[in-house]
Amino acid sequence: MQAIGLCRFSYPAIGGFQVGHESMADRIAYLYAEERLEERFRLFETVALPCLRAQTDPDFELIVVIGDSLPAPARARLEALLEDLPQ
């Protein structure tokens, strides 16, 4: 059986947030605020990545969903973190 992990990394979707926003632009500004993004990276690096790196199931795949508006430095940082992850 194939197992697929889905990680929505600060993806600006409609709905599904505890904090409401007047517009999508407001949501994007909230999601990609420097302090919030740094917190997300800290959690990803210290909680999610160690678990993912310990995954040994060869049928496990990880999908990381990001928005088109994720700032380029954050996207590059995320891609670098995932670069050597076999999933």
Secondary structure by P-SEA (a helix, b strand, c coil): cbbbbbbbcccccccccccccccaaaaaaaaacaaaaaaaaaaaacccaaaaaacccccbbbbbbbcccccaaaaaaaaaaaccccc
